[in-house]
């Protein structure tokens, strides 16, 4: 597998991780919106309790019906509280998963950095050596008019290769 293919594979993995992080952030936003809706529902319930108190003052003879309504509201509140508990547990799980994913991502980034620092540097050195071998073979096949032309050609080729390698390294750093 060539360096370019390896780098493309690395970029694909990083893109996949970015997508997973975005999905987690979207899930968190939906949970936060759900909590907002839950708070609105609680405010509406509190308004309902206020209305019930006003109705109780006006309709004292309907006290039995009011007690029934109150009992049902309490049951609904218990169900709501149990749903809030479930949502809080789900949020805790989401935070744990997000932290785990963050740690895994950091570990993969560290691994990629180590790979780039070790393997890519070795590959660059190998390319430089092979490049010099190619230049030597080229020198054997081409008759230059003077040694100065040969040295100028070698220097230009080295500068071009160095520029290309610097650009690749900068691109790799930019990806990180």
Secondary structure as the mmCIF struct_conf table of DSSP 4:
data_model
#
loop_
_struct_conf.conf_type_id
_struct_conf.id
_struct_conf.beg_label_comp_id
_struct_conf.beg_label_asym_id
_struct_conf.beg_label_seq_id
_struct_conf.end_label_comp_id
_struct_conf.end_label_asym_id
_struct_conf.end_label_seq_id
HELX_RH_AL_P HELX_RH_AL_P1 UNK A 3 UNK A 58
HELX_RH_3T_P HELX_RH_3T_P1 UNK A 60 UNK A 62
HELX_RH_AL_P HELX_RH_AL_P2 UNK A 63 UNK A 115
HELX_RH_PI_P HELX_RH_PI_P1 UNK A 116 UNK A 120
HELX_RH_AL_P HELX_RH_AL_P3 UNK A 121 UNK A 141
BEND BEND1 UNK A 142 UNK A 142
BEND BEND2 UNK A 145 UNK A 145
HELX_RH_AL_P HELX_RH_AL_P4 UNK A 147 UNK A 175
#
